[in-house]
Amino acid sequence: MKKISMLLVLTAVLLAPAVFAEDMAKSMPMQDSQMMKVHQCSMDGYTAEKAGECPLCGMKLEEKELPADEAKAALEKSKEAKE
C-alpha cells in the first residue's frame, strides 16, 4: 500500500509542471492575433493594406501574413517611398 501511495504522489509531482504549463499557454494570447495581412510586391518589397498593383513597378501585389510590427514598419516605409 505504501508503494502505491508513493507512486501516486510521485506521479502527481511529476505531472504538475506539465499541467501548469498547459494552463499558462491557454491564458496567453495566441501569436496569430499578432499577425497582420498585407499585400507586398515580390520585386521591390512595396507593401500595401489592399490588393492591387505596385505603384513602383506595376507588378501584382501578393497577400502575405507578417508579424504586426514588421507589417506596420513595411507599410510606413512604402508610404514614404511612394511620396
Backbone torsions as a table, in degrees:
resi	resn	phi	psi	omega
1	MET	NA	-39.5	179.4
2	LYS	-62.3	-39.3	-178.8
3	LYS	-64.9	-39.4	179.4
4	ILE	-66.3	-41.6	178.8
5	SER	-62.7	-44.8	179.5
6	MET	-64.0	-39.2	179.1
7	LEU	-64.5	-41.2	178.0
8	LEU	-65.5	-42.5	179.1
9	VAL	-65.0	-44.5	179.4
10	LEU	-62.7	-41.6	178.1
11	THR	-62.2	-44.6	179.9
12	ALA	-62.7	-41.6	-179.7
13	VAL	-66.0	-38.8	-179.3
14	LEU	-74.5	-30.9	-178.8
15	LEU	-86.1	-20.5	-176.5
16	ALA	-56.3	-47.2	179.6
17	PRO	-61.4	-36.5	179.9
18	ALA	-66.2	-42.0	179.1
19	VAL	-66.2	-42.0	179.3
20	PHE	-63.4	-42.9	-179.7
21	ALA	-63.9	-38.5	179.0
22	GLU	-65.7	-41.0	177.5
23	ASP	-63.6	-40.4	179.1
24	MET	-65.2	-40.7	-179.5
25	ALA	-64.6	-36.6	178.8
26	LYS	-68.6	-32.9	-177.1
27	SER	-81.3	-16.8	179.8
28	MET	-83.3	145.8	177.8
29	PRO	-65.9	145.9	-179.9
30	MET	-73.0	148.8	-179.8
31	GLN	-66.2	-25.4	179.4
32	ASP	-57.7	-31.9	-179.5
33	SER	-70.7	-14.7	179.3
34	GLN	-96.1	6.8	178.8
35	MET	-98.4	155.8	-177.2
36	MET	-138.9	134.3	177.2
37	LYS	-86.5	131.4	177.4
38	VAL	-136.8	171.9	176.8
39	HIS	-118.4	125.7	-170.9
40	GLN	-130.5	144.0	176.7
41	CYS	-82.5	129.7	179.7
42	SER	-75.7	-16.3	-177.6
43	MET	-82.8	-52.5	-173.9
44	ASP	-122.5	1.6	176.1
45	GLY	82.0	4.8	177.7
46	TYR	-56.4	136.3	-175.8
47	THR	-125.2	135.9	179.3
48	ALA	-136.6	160.3	178.1
49	GLU	-79.0	-26.5	-176.5
50	LYS	-116.5	155.9	177.5
51	ALA	-67.6	157.7	179.1
52	GLY	157.2	-154.4	179.1
53	GLU	-108.9	149.9	177.4
54	CYS	-68.4	126.5	179.3
55	PRO	-72.3	-12.8	-178.9
56	LEU	-89.2	-38.7	-177.0
57	CYS	-126.7	-11.9	177.8
58	GLY	88.3	-1.9	179.2
59	MET	-74.1	157.1	177.7
60	LYS	-70.9	134.1	177.6
61	LEU	-77.0	136.8	-179.9
62	GLU	-100.8	140.1	178.4
63	GLU	-73.4	132.4	178.3
64	LYS	-136.4	155.8	175.5
65	GLU	-115.3	117.5	-177.3
66	LEU	-121.8	158.2	170.9
67	PRO	-57.1	142.1	-173.0
68	ALA	-54.2	-42.2	-178.6
69	ASP	-66.6	-38.7	177.3
70	GLU	-67.3	-41.1	-179.2
71	ALA	-63.4	-43.8	179.9
72	LYS	-64.3	-40.5	178.3
73	ALA	-64.9	-41.3	179.8
74	ALA	-66.5	-39.5	177.8
75	LEU	-63.2	-42.0	-180.0
76	GLU	-66.0	-43.0	179.4
77	LYS	-63.3	-41.3	-179.8
78	SER	-68.8	-34.4	177.5
79	LYS	-62.7	-42.9	179.5
80	GLU	-68.0	-38.2	-178.5
81	ALA	-67.4	-32.8	-178.2
82	LYS	-72.4	-30.0	-176.7
83	GLU	-78.3	NA	NA
